[in-house]
Amino acid sequence: MRIVVTGAAGGIGSGVAETLAATGHEVIGIDHDADGLSALSEAIETAVLDLRDGDATRERLAGMPVDAVVSCVGGY
């Protein structure tokens, strides 16, 4: 499966992305934190995006089949 994980640079998001990749899924990690994304394993495709920018998000994912989205974006 191709799975998009949003918030992939954070603690929960990175854990989810790494676990999915380790179990054989094709993972695309999205976050606005480029440094955090760079810490992910090379098995994970990454995209530096601010999800509040709908146009940029649609442009980046256009034409890319996605089977599932796991949202780990959030704050307190």
Summary of the structure (lengths in Angstrom):
residues: 76
radius of gyration: 11.3
end to end distance: 30.9
largest distance: 33.4
contacts: 214
relative contact order: 0.30
helix: 33%
strand: 26%
